[in-house]
Amino acid sequence: MTSSKPGKNTSKPEVAAVSKHGFWLRIDGTEYFLPFGRFPWFRGLNKAQLGEVELLHGNHLYWPALDVDLTLAIIEQPDRYKLVWTT
């Protein structure tokens, strides 16, 4: 009997730091900066609240308490995606 190959090594996303301009999210050893001007849903939240995020399917991030979904592609190249936010 042989074992199947192990899956991709993924770790839970971690908020590395928060500033007045945005926050850094670490995923599998890579840090991504999410500026509040570009991602306004996160403005005013503390590190613990920002850290309540799930990594789904390897590239899909979901903040259940905020009902916010983002992919790594949106974070890496936000100019390619139109994000709509209304108050």
C-alpha positions as CSV (number, residue, x, y, z in Angstrom):
1,M,0.0,0.0,0.0
2,T,1.3,3.4,-0.9
3,S,0.3,6.8,0.6
4,S,-0.9,9.6,-1.6
5,K,1.3,12.5,-2.1
6,P,1.0,15.2,0.6
7,G,-1.0,18.3,-0.3
8,K,0.3,21.8,-0.6
9,N,1.7,23.1,2.7
10,T,-0.6,25.9,3.7
11,S,-0.8,27.8,7.0
12,K,-3.5,30.0,8.4
13,P,-3.3,33.6,7.2
14,E,-1.7,35.8,9.9
15,V,-1.9,39.6,10.3
16,A,1.7,40.7,10.6
17,A,1.1,44.4,11.4
18,V,-1.5,47.1,11.2
19,S,-0.8,50.8,10.5
20,K,-3.1,53.8,9.9
21,H,-2.7,53.2,6.1
22,G,-3.5,49.4,6.0
23,F,-2.3,46.0,7.2
24,W,0.1,43.3,6.2
25,L,-1.3,39.8,5.8
26,R,1.2,36.9,5.8
27,I,0.2,33.8,3.9
28,D,2.5,30.8,3.4
29,G,5.6,33.0,4.0
30,T,4.6,35.8,1.7
31,E,3.4,39.2,3.0
32,Y,0.7,41.2,1.3
33,F,-0.1,44.8,2.1
34,L,-3.8,45.8,1.9
35,P,-4.1,49.6,2.0
36,F,-7.4,50.8,3.6
37,G,-7.9,53.2,0.7
38,R,-8.1,50.3,-1.7
39,F,-9.8,47.9,0.8
40,P,-12.0,50.1,2.9
41,W,-14.0,47.3,4.6
42,F,-11.1,46.7,6.9
43,R,-10.6,50.3,8.1
44,G,-11.1,50.8,11.8
45,L,-10.7,47.1,12.7
46,N,-8.0,45.9,15.1
47,K,-5.4,43.2,14.5
48,A,-7.6,40.5,16.1
49,Q,-10.6,41.4,14.0
50,L,-8.5,41.5,10.8
51,G,-7.0,38.1,11.7
52,E,-10.4,36.4,11.7
53,V,-9.8,35.3,8.1
54,E,-10.0,31.8,6.4
55,L,-7.9,30.7,3.5
56,L,-10.1,28.6,1.2
57,H,-9.0,26.7,-1.9
58,G,-5.4,28.0,-1.5
59,N,-6.1,31.4,-2.9
60,H,-9.5,32.6,-1.7
61,L,-9.6,34.6,1.5
62,Y,-12.9,35.0,3.5
63,W,-13.6,37.2,6.5
64,P,-16.9,35.6,7.8
65,A,-17.8,38.4,10.3
66,L,-17.5,41.0,7.5
67,D,-18.8,38.8,4.7
68,V,-15.8,39.9,2.6
69,D,-14.3,37.6,0.0
70,L,-11.0,38.3,-1.8
71,T,-8.6,36.3,-3.9
72,L,-4.8,36.6,-3.8
73,A,-5.0,37.9,-7.4
74,I,-7.2,40.8,-6.3
75,I,-4.7,41.7,-3.5
76,E,-1.6,41.2,-5.8
77,Q,-3.0,43.3,-8.7
78,P,-5.9,45.4,-7.5
79,D,-5.9,47.6,-10.5
80,R,-7.1,44.7,-12.6
81,Y,-10.3,44.3,-10.6
82,K,-13.0,46.8,-9.9
83,L,-14.0,46.7,-6.3
84,V,-17.3,48.2,-5.5
85,W,-18.1,49.6,-2.0
86,T,-21.1,51.6,-1.0
87,T,-22.2,53.0,2.3
